[in-house]
Every structure is written in structure tokens, then in C-alpha cells.
Amino acid sequence: MKKEELIKHIENDRLTEESATTIYLLHLDAFTHRLNASENFKKESAKIINHLILGNKTHKKVCEDMLAKLKNDPRKEI
């Protein structure tokens, strides 16, 4: 695969993942706050949401590091 093509795919996938995760987390957060649920349920939901946010940030960093390495790689084919 051509390096530039791979870079483009990774960048597009990262943006799609980030957008989708943000939307899903906002919906999940709004849903849990509208529920007539116990405070314990809301606290546990918040923990899960925060865990997902942290995982997304970690994955974003991994993708950014991989992109930086690819961009600095002298090969045209990967």
C-alpha cells in the first residue's frame, strides 16, 4: 500500500472514531441524567463514561504517534 494512502485512511478513521465516540458519549451522558435512577447508578455510569473517554484519548495518542512515524518513514510503500 502506498504510504500516503495509508496515512489518509488512518487520519480519516481517527476522525470518524473521535466524532462517533463524542456523539455516543454525549447521548449516553444525557440519557443517564434523564433517567429516574439511583445516584449509585448515575455514579457508576459516569465512571464508565470517563473510562471510555480516557480510552478514546489513549487510542487517539497511539494513532497520532503512528502517523508521525509513518510520515517520517522514507519508504513510499508500506
N, C-alpha and C positions, 0 to 999 in steps of 0.2 A: 504494500500500500504506500502511496506517496505520503511523505511526511506532512505536507500542507493539508492534505485531505484528512489525515488522522487528527491533526490539530483542530481543524474546523469541526469535525464530529465531536471531539471531546468538549470543545467550548460550547457548542450547541446543546449537548447533553447536560452539561453542568448548569447552563442557564435554565433549561427546561426543568431539571430536578429542583433547582432552587425556587423557581416560580411555583411549581406544583406543591412543594413542601410548605412554602409560605402560605399558600391558599388553604391547604388541608389543615394546617395547624391553626390558622385563624378561625376556620369553621369549627374545628374541634373545641377550641377555647370558647367560642361563643356558645356552642351547644352545651358545654358543661356548666357555663354560668347561667344559662336559662333553665336548666333542669331544677326541679324542686327536689334536689338530692341533698344528702347529708354533707356536712362540712368535710368529713373524712373522705368521702368520695371526691369532692372537689379538690382537696389537697392532693390525693393520690393522682387524680387526673392532671393536675398542674405539674407534679413530678414527672409523669410520663411525657407531657408536652415539652418540658425543659430538657429531658433526656433526648428526645427526638431533635430538638433544636441544636443541642450540643453535637449530636451525631452528624447532623447536616453540616455544621461548621467544620467539623473534623474532616468529613469527606470533601468538602469544598477546598480545604487546605491541601489535601492529598492531590486533588485534581490540578490545583494551581501549581504545585511543585512538579508534578508530572509534565504539565505543559511547559514550564520553564526549562526542564531538562530536554524535552523534545525540540523546543525552539533553538536551543544551543547545540543540539546534535548536528554535526556536519553532514550526516547522511541525508540523501534526498528520498530514499526508500527505507521504510521501517518494516 
